């Protein structure tokens, strides 16, 4: 018998081993294996977060770019320049409360969403609270040519200046979703198998056997999902693929074994 964790990996291949090797691990090893499988699912997400250069700000602040109308962008394009991270504005047009360009004497923050293009940074506030300050780095004079280029530059600067916190938030959020999906699938499937104990249709006798078997069935789909995730697939796709592969694998094992040991008698 192989030592753990090699014993687990030897039980995830084929259509009979997941069933026959459902007795080898104790509860601590089963819990550790569950956490390990969730962690494997998170590897592609962590790699994607470490390699990306930007993230849409509107994901965190609703309608943040709504004040950037065509008129505002044209005004910035004609009268604003950024040199060495410093904005210079030569326009004289009246400014709407939602967008302020250049230094402002008003210290009180408005209740509505406001984008203040100050001399050294963009200040975004809402409901009389400052939400974020973004220094001008990716935001250059060329960014004012269109709304798309400006919003992309703002999102990039915001992400780069808050990268650690945003990446941590995204990874923790993805971990929660992967973990929630994993335990719903694994515990739900285990419970359904355990309920069949009284019918004597299958060889399962304890909940531990059922959960061990389900973890064996989840091993191969999780590894395939890990490989697929390395090709920049999003989280929703990865969860969907993992669940579909798990169900197909489970159905195939049932077809091959009927969830019964070779020496099983009712």
KOLMI-654053 format. One record per residue (C-alpha): residue in one letter; x, y, z. Coordinates in nm, 3 decimals, m for minus. Example, Ala and Ser with C-alpha at 12.3 -4.5 7.8 and 13.67 -1.06 7.14 Angstrom:
<sites>
 aa    east   north      up
  a   1.230  m0.450   0.780
  s   1.367  m0.106   0.714
</sites>
This chain:
<sites>
 aa    east   north      up
  x   0.000   0.000   0.000
  x   0.139   0.338  m0.100
  x   0.183   0.610   0.166
  x  m0.040   0.917   0.163
  x  m0.070   1.126  m0.056
  x   0.050   0.883  m0.324
  x  m0.224   0.642  m0.221
  x  m0.484   0.905  m0.310
  x  m0.339   0.976  m0.654
  x  m0.328   0.605  m0.729
  x  m0.702   0.584  m0.658
  x  m0.824   0.851  m0.902
  x  m0.739   0.662  m1.224
  x  m0.958   0.414  m1.403
  x  m1.320   0.325  m1.339
  x  m1.285   0.069  m1.058
  x  m1.011   0.209  m0.835
  x  m1.215   0.508  m0.709
  x  m1.469   0.259  m0.571
  x  m1.237  m0.015  m0.447
  x  m0.998   0.230  m0.276
  x  m1.256   0.414  m0.071
  x  m1.132   0.284   0.266
  x  m0.768   0.396   0.274
  x  m0.780   0.751   0.413
  x  m0.881   0.873   0.758
  x  m1.094   1.182   0.820
  x  m0.793   1.411   0.863
  x  m0.649   1.295   0.531
  x  m0.988   1.338   0.363
  x  m1.013   1.696   0.492
  x  m0.658   1.773   0.380
  x  m0.732   1.622   0.038
  x  m1.042   1.841   0.007
  x  m0.841   2.155   0.079
  x  m0.569   2.037  m0.161
  x  m0.818   1.988  m0.447
  x  m0.965   2.335  m0.388
  x  m0.611   2.479  m0.389
  x  m0.536   2.305  m0.719
  x  m0.842   2.471  m0.870
  x  m0.711   2.808  m0.751
  x  m0.370   2.779  m0.920
  x  m0.487   2.912  m1.262
  x  m0.671   3.203  m1.098
  x  m0.361   3.300  m0.899
  x  m0.143   3.282  m1.212
  x  m0.389   3.493  m1.411
  x  m0.401   3.758  m1.137
  x  m0.022   3.776  m1.117
  x   0.014   3.828  m1.492
  x  m0.266   4.075  m1.562
  x  m0.182   4.444  m1.592
  x  m0.525   4.597  m1.544
  x  m0.869   4.535  m1.400
  x  m1.193   4.724  m1.473
  x  m1.258   4.985  m1.205
  x  m1.632   4.974  m1.281
  x  m1.640   4.627  m1.126
  x  m1.588   4.791  m0.786
  x  m1.751   5.132  m0.843
  x  m2.082   5.124  m1.029
  x  m2.113   5.358  m1.328
  x  m1.781   5.521  m1.240
  x  m1.723   5.635  m1.598
  x  m2.074   5.768  m1.658
  x  m1.971   6.133  m1.592
  x  m1.715   6.110  m1.874
  x  m1.946   6.230  m2.149
  x  m1.825   6.311  m2.500
  x  m1.827   6.680  m2.408
  x  m1.606   6.621  m2.102
  x  m1.361   6.403  m2.296
  x  m1.342   6.664  m2.574
  x  m1.272   6.935  m2.317
  x  m0.991   6.728  m2.167
  x  m0.850   6.653  m2.512
  x  m0.841   7.021  m2.609
  x  m0.735   7.186  m2.283
  x  m0.562   6.930  m2.060
  x  m0.207   6.797  m2.074
  x  m0.012   6.569  m1.840
  x   0.366   6.603  m1.813
  x   0.567   6.404  m1.558
  x   0.253   6.310  m1.369
  x   0.127   6.670  m1.343
  x  m0.196   6.784  m1.509
  x  m0.226   7.130  m1.659
  x  m0.570   7.260  m1.760
  x  m0.616   7.573  m1.971
  x  m0.989   7.551  m2.031
  x  m1.243   7.802  m1.907
  x  m1.564   7.609  m1.967
  x  m1.800   7.570  m1.673
  x  m1.754   7.238  m1.503
  x  m2.036   7.005  m1.404
  x  m2.051   6.885  m1.042
  x  m1.980   6.529  m1.157
  x  m1.647   6.622  m1.319
  x  m1.396   6.876  m1.189
  x  m1.078   6.949  m1.383
  x  m0.786   7.125  m1.218
  x  m0.752   7.257  m0.862
  x  m1.076   7.318  m0.672
  x  m1.141   7.551  m0.381
  x  m1.438   7.344  m0.266
  x  m1.325   7.104   0.005
  x  m1.661   6.943   0.077
  x  m1.718   6.624  m0.120
  x  m2.049   6.595  m0.310
  x  m2.311   6.329  m0.247
  x  m2.320   6.223  m0.610
  x  m2.038   6.049  m0.794
  x  m1.757   6.291  m0.881
  x  m1.435   6.256  m1.080
  x  m1.188   6.529  m0.986
  x  m0.890   6.553  m1.221
  x  m0.665   6.736  m0.976
  x  m0.313   6.855  m1.050
  x  m0.133   6.537  m0.943
  x  m0.404   6.274  m0.918
  x  m0.757   6.174  m1.003
  x  m0.983   6.174  m0.698
  x  m1.304   5.971  m0.717
  x  m1.569   6.034  m0.453
  x  m1.928   5.934  m0.390
  x  m2.182   5.996  m0.115
  x  m1.950   6.254   0.044
  x  m1.675   5.992   0.079
  x  m1.345   5.967  m0.101
  x  m1.327   5.628  m0.274
  x  m0.982   5.634  m0.430
  x  m0.691   5.850  m0.544
  x  m0.515   5.759  m0.867
  x  m0.180   5.910  m0.965
  x  m0.118   5.991  m1.332
  x   0.108   5.718  m1.472
  x  m0.072   5.528  m1.745
  x  m0.301   5.831  m1.771
  x  m0.120   6.053  m2.021
  x  m0.218   6.336  m2.254
  x  m0.279   6.077  m2.528
  x  m0.538   5.909  m2.305
  x  m0.774   6.204  m2.355
  x  m0.822   6.123  m2.725
  x  m1.127   5.905  m2.656
  x  m1.339   5.781  m2.369
  x  m1.222   5.423  m2.420
  x  m0.853   5.510  m2.399
  x  m0.915   5.727  m2.093
  x  m1.116   5.465  m1.904
  x  m0.859   5.198  m1.986
  x  m0.578   5.419  m1.856
  x  m0.771   5.500  m1.537
  x  m0.842   5.132  m1.472
  x  m0.479   5.041  m1.534
  x  m0.342   5.307  m1.299
  x  m0.597   5.217  m1.032
  x  m0.509   4.847  m1.055
  x  m0.132   4.901  m1.057
  x  m0.147   5.128  m0.753
  x  m0.372   4.889  m0.557
  x  m0.254   4.562  m0.706
  x  m0.183   4.372  m0.384
  x  m0.523   4.445  m0.229
  x  m0.720   4.384  m0.549
  x  m0.538   4.058  m0.624
  x  m0.591   3.938  m0.268
  x  m0.960   4.027  m0.288
  x  m1.000   3.845  m0.621
  x  m0.816   3.535  m0.501
  x  m1.014   3.519  m0.177
  x  m1.339   3.568  m0.367
  x  m1.249   3.295  m0.614
  x  m1.141   3.066  m0.328
  x  m1.478   3.113  m0.161
  x  m1.668   3.031  m0.482
  x  m1.450   2.730  m0.566
  x  m1.475   2.606  m0.207
  x  m1.851   2.657  m0.194
  x  m1.900   2.473  m0.522
  x  m1.664   2.193  m0.412
  x  m1.839   2.126  m0.083
  x  m2.189   2.152  m0.232
  x  m2.095   1.896  m0.496
  x  m1.891   1.664  m0.274
  x  m2.114   1.669   0.034
  x  m2.433   1.664  m0.173
  x  m2.322   1.366  m0.380
  x  m2.192   1.185  m0.071
  x  m2.521   1.238   0.110
  x  m2.721   1.104  m0.184
  x  m2.505   0.790  m0.194
  x  m2.532   0.746   0.183
  x  m2.911   0.765   0.168
  x  m2.908   0.458  m0.059
  x  m2.748   0.252   0.221
  x  m3.082   0.115   0.340
  x  m3.181   0.001  m0.008
  x  m2.874  m0.227  m0.029
  x  m2.840  m0.141  m0.397
  x  m2.480  m0.030  m0.359
  x  m2.178  m0.129  m0.151
  x  m2.163   0.194   0.049
  x  m2.218   0.153   0.422
  x  m2.084   0.467   0.590
  x  m2.080   0.836   0.503
  x  m1.699   0.828   0.518
  x  m1.692   0.566   0.240
  x  m1.921   0.781   0.028
  x  m1.718   1.098   0.081
  x  m1.390   0.914   0.015
  x  m1.533   0.776  m0.310
  x  m1.654   1.119  m0.422
  x  m1.311   1.271  m0.353
  x  m1.156   0.994  m0.563
  x  m1.395   1.085  m0.845
  x  m1.314   1.456  m0.815
  x  m0.937   1.409  m0.847
  x  m0.913   1.359  m1.222
  x  m1.168   1.633  m1.317
  x  m0.978   1.875  m1.092
  x  m0.645   1.796  m1.261
  x  m0.800   1.843  m1.605
  x  m0.954   2.172  m1.491
  x  m0.613   2.283  m1.363
  x  m0.456   2.220  m1.704
  x  m0.745   2.394  m1.882
  x  m0.712   2.694  m1.651
  x  m0.352   2.746  m1.759
  x  m0.493   2.852  m2.098
  x  m0.658   3.164  m1.949
  x  m1.009   3.026  m1.905
  x  m1.229   3.224  m1.666
  x  m1.351   3.098  m1.331
  x  m1.708   3.028  m1.443
  x  m1.583   2.808  m1.726
  x  m1.350   2.618  m1.494
  x  m1.623   2.546  m1.239
  x  m1.863   2.436  m1.512
  x  m1.607   2.207  m1.676
  x  m1.509   2.054  m1.342
  x  m1.872   1.977  m1.253
  x  m1.951   1.831  m1.596
  x  m1.641   1.609  m1.595
  x  m1.722   1.493  m1.242
  x  m2.076   1.393  m1.338
  x  m1.958   1.215  m1.654
  x  m1.690   1.029  m1.458
  x  m1.939   0.932  m1.189
  x  m2.189   0.804  m1.447
  x  m1.917   0.604  m1.624
  x  m1.807   0.443  m1.297
  x  m2.169   0.353  m1.222
  x  m2.203   0.196  m1.566
  x  m1.886  m0.009  m1.510
  x  m1.937  m0.110  m1.146
  x  m2.298  m0.029  m1.050
  x  m2.129   0.103  m0.732
  x  m2.084  m0.255  m0.611
  x  m1.773  m0.438  m0.501
  x  m1.691  m0.760  m0.696
  x  m1.786  m0.977  m0.397
  x  m2.095  m0.775  m0.304
  x  m2.412  m0.961  m0.206
  x  m2.739  m0.795  m0.113
</sites>
